[in-house]
Amino acid sequence: MKAANLNHKLMTKDEVIKILQLKAEKDNAERKIKVLIVTEDQDLLEKVTKERFIKLRINKYSINNAQCQK
């Protein structure tokens, strides 16, 4: 099962939780999601994940920098 089509936007944890309709607490649900997410190309998954984290850091810096300039 693939939780995300890597040609399109990755799904957030909350989106996956909603789709799977998990009733457990989020911490417990996250453990289940880790087991459910599978890909044939682990290198591609790691690359996409690293790029996403890099973008998140850039966005966080941009927001913090903009707040400091006010």
N, CA and C of each residue as an Amber inpcrd file, in Angstrom:
protein
   210
   0.8480000  -1.1830000   0.0000000   0.0000000   0.0000000   0.0000000
   0.8870000   1.2370000   0.0000000   0.5870000   2.1640000  -0.8560000
   1.3130000   3.4290000  -0.8580000   0.3960000   4.5000000  -0.2910000
   0.8720000   5.2240000   0.7130000   0.0650000   6.2690000   1.3350000
   0.1470000   7.5610000   0.5420000   1.0900000   7.6430000  -0.3780000
   1.2280000   8.8540000  -1.1840000   1.7030000   8.4750000  -2.5690000
   1.1760000   9.1590000  -3.5560000   1.6740000   9.0000000  -4.9140000
   2.8270000   9.9870000  -5.0340000   4.0420000   9.4950000  -5.2180000
   5.2170000  10.3660000  -5.1820000   5.2930000  11.3250000  -6.3650000
   4.4000000  11.1660000  -7.3390000   4.3390000  12.1270000  -8.4410000
   3.5190000  13.3510000  -8.0620000   2.8340000  13.2830000  -6.9580000
   1.9680000  14.3670000  -6.5110000   2.3470000  14.7660000  -5.0900000
   1.5810000  15.6860000  -4.5170000   1.8440000  16.1680000  -3.1620000
   1.7490000  15.0240000  -2.1560000   2.7210000  14.9460000  -1.2580000
   2.6740000  13.9480000  -0.1990000   1.5380000  14.2780000   0.7630000
   0.9540000  13.2500000   1.3150000  -0.1190000  13.4370000   2.2770000
   0.4840000  13.7160000   3.6510000  -0.1950000  14.5520000   4.4200000
   0.2540000  14.8060000   5.7870000  -0.2000000  13.6610000   6.6810000
   0.3950000  13.5840000   7.8640000  -0.0140000  12.5490000   8.8150000
  -1.5020000  12.6690000   9.1280000  -1.9730000  13.9110000   9.3160000
  -3.3870000  14.1120000   9.6410000  -4.2970000  13.6390000   8.5160000
  -3.8900000  13.8770000   7.2560000  -4.6830000  13.4030000   6.1230000
  -4.7530000  11.8810000   6.1010000  -3.6290000  11.2350000   6.3770000
  -3.6050000   9.7670000   6.3980000  -4.4820000   9.2480000   7.5280000
  -4.3740000   9.8790000   8.7010000  -5.1960000   9.4600000   9.8420000
  -6.6750000   9.5870000   9.5000000  -7.0450000  10.7050000   8.8760000
  -8.4480000  10.9230000   8.5170000  -8.9220000   9.8810000   7.5090000
  -8.1160000   9.6330000   6.4810000  -8.5010000   8.6750000   5.4470000
  -8.6480000   7.2730000   6.0350000  -7.7260000   6.8790000   6.8660000
  -7.7860000   5.5440000   7.4710000  -8.8170000   5.4640000   8.5950000
  -9.3420000   6.6140000   9.0090000 -10.3470000   6.7140000  10.0710000
  -9.8940000   5.9840000  11.3330000  -8.6750000   6.2770000  11.7250000
  -8.1330000   5.6510000  12.9300000  -8.7380000   6.3240000  14.1550000
  -9.2000000   5.5280000  15.0790000  -9.8440000   6.0540000  16.2800000
  -8.8480000   6.2170000  17.4370000  -7.6510000   5.6540000  17.2680000
  -6.6500000   5.6990000  18.3400000  -6.0880000   7.1040000  18.4940000
  -5.3870000   7.3270000  19.5900000  -4.7040000   8.6070000  19.7840000
  -3.6590000   8.7750000  18.6940000  -3.2900000  10.0300000  18.4040000
  -2.3650000  10.2900000  17.2970000  -1.0300000   9.5690000  17.4720000
  -0.4860000   9.5310000  18.6800000   0.8070000   8.8600000  18.8780000
   0.7250000   7.3990000  18.4730000  -0.3290000   6.7410000  18.8760000
  -0.5240000   5.3400000  18.5420000  -0.7840000   5.1940000  17.0450000
  -1.5580000   6.1130000  16.4780000  -1.8750000   6.0710000  15.0510000
  -0.6190000   6.2740000  14.2110000   0.2880000   7.1470000  14.6590000
   1.5180000   7.3950000  13.9080000   2.3540000   6.1280000  13.8060000
   2.3750000   5.3310000  14.8580000   3.1060000   4.0620000  14.8050000
   2.4970000   3.1440000  13.7540000   1.1690000   3.1140000  13.6790000
   0.4910000   2.2840000  12.6820000   0.7810000   2.7930000  11.2710000
   0.8080000   4.1130000  11.0950000   1.0720000   4.6960000   9.7800000
   2.4700000   4.3170000   9.3030000   3.4540000   4.3410000  10.2070000
   4.8210000   3.9710000   9.8340000   4.8670000   2.5560000   9.2800000
   4.0570000   1.6770000   9.8250000   4.0120000   0.3030000   9.3360000
   3.3010000   0.2410000   7.9870000   2.2800000   1.0700000   7.7820000
   1.4740000   1.0100000   6.5650000   2.1630000   1.6230000   5.3500000
   3.0350000   2.6260000   5.5670000   3.6690000   3.2970000   4.4320000
   4.8050000   2.4280000   3.9000000   4.6660000   1.9950000   2.6610000
   5.6450000   1.1100000   2.0330000   5.9320000   1.6450000   0.6380000
   7.1790000   1.5770000   0.2170000   7.5240000   1.9480000  -1.1460000
   8.5600000   0.9670000  -1.6670000   8.5280000   0.7290000  -2.9700000
   9.5000000  -0.1710000  -3.5790000  10.8650000   0.4880000  -3.6960000
  10.9060000   1.8040000  -3.7380000  12.1530000   2.5430000  -3.9280000
  12.4440000   3.3730000  -2.6780000  13.1380000   2.7830000  -1.7210000
  13.4190000   3.4530000  -0.4520000  14.2600000   4.7160000  -0.6580000
  15.1970000   4.7000000  -1.6120000  16.0230000   5.8870000  -1.8670000
  15.1660000   7.0650000  -2.3110000  14.1690000   6.8050000  -3.1540000
  13.2770000   7.8670000  -3.6210000  12.4810000   8.4320000  -2.4540000
  11.9770000   7.5660000  -1.5950000  11.2170000   8.0160000  -0.4290000
  12.0800000   8.8910000   0.4730000  13.3210000   8.4770000   0.7250000
  14.2240000   9.2630000   1.5710000  14.5310000  10.6110000   0.9340000
  14.7220000  10.6420000  -0.3870000  15.0080000  11.8990000  -1.0890000
  13.8320000  12.8570000  -0.9670000  12.6210000  12.3620000  -1.2020000
  11.4240000  13.2020000  -1.1130000  11.2630000  13.7260000   0.3090000
  11.4850000  12.8670000   1.2980000  11.3520000  13.2730000   2.6980000
  12.3740000  14.3480000   3.0480000  13.6370000  14.1730000   2.6280000
  14.6730000  15.1720000   2.9100000  14.3330000  16.5050000   2.2570000
  13.8790000  16.4750000   0.9960000  13.5280000  17.7160000   0.3070000
  12.3810000  18.4210000   1.0140000  11.4270000  17.6570000   1.5030000
  10.2830000  18.2530000   2.1950000  10.7400000  18.9240000   3.4890000
  11.6300000  18.2730000   4.2540000  12.1240000  18.8690000   5.4910000
  12.9390000  20.1230000   5.2050000  13.7160000  20.1240000   4.1320000
  14.4850000  21.3130000   3.7610000  13.5320000  22.4700000   3.4740000
  12.4600000  22.2020000   2.7160000  11.4750000  23.2500000   2.4150000
  10.8030000  23.7500000   3.6820000  10.4930000  22.8610000   4.6130000
   9.8740000  23.2730000   5.8720000  10.7960000  24.2010000   6.6520000
  12.0960000  23.8920000   6.6780000  13.0500000  24.7530000   7.3910000
  13.1340000  26.1260000   6.7290000  13.1530000  26.1620000   5.3960000
  13.2130000  27.4370000   4.6750000  11.9680000  28.2620000   4.9730000
  10.7960000  27.6310000   4.9310000   9.5540000  28.3480000   5.2110000
   9.5350000  28.8850000   6.6410000  10.0200000  28.0920000   7.5910000
  10.0600000  28.5320000   8.9850000  10.9980000  29.7240000   9.1260000
  12.1580000  29.6730000   8.4680000  13.1040000  30.7860000   8.5330000
  12.4850000  32.0440000   7.9250000  11.8210000  31.8880000   6.7860000
  11.2220000  33.0430000   6.1110000  10.1730000  33.7080000   6.9920000
   9.3540000  32.9050000   7.6570000   8.3170000  33.4550000   8.5360000
   8.9600000  34.1740000   9.7160000   9.9450000  33.5380000  10.3460000
  10.6100000  34.1610000  11.4920000  11.3250000  35.4410000  11.0830000
  11.9680000  35.4400000   9.9290000  12.6810000  36.6100000   9.4360000
  11.6960000  37.7460000   9.1550000  10.5520000  37.4350000   8.5640000
   9.5470000  38.4550000   8.2560000   8.9970000  39.0680000   9.5410000
   8.8050000  38.2590000  10.5700000   8.2990000  38.7690000  11.8450000
   9.3160000  39.6920000  12.5030000  10.6000000  39.3900000  12.3560000
  11.6500000  40.2230000  12.9500000  11.7480000  41.5780000  12.2560000
  11.4120000  41.6420000  10.9740000  11.5440000  42.8790000  10.2140000
  10.4120000  43.8610000  10.4840000   9.3240000  43.3960000  11.1030000
   8.1830000  44.2960000  11.3640000   8.5150000  45.3260000  12.4080000
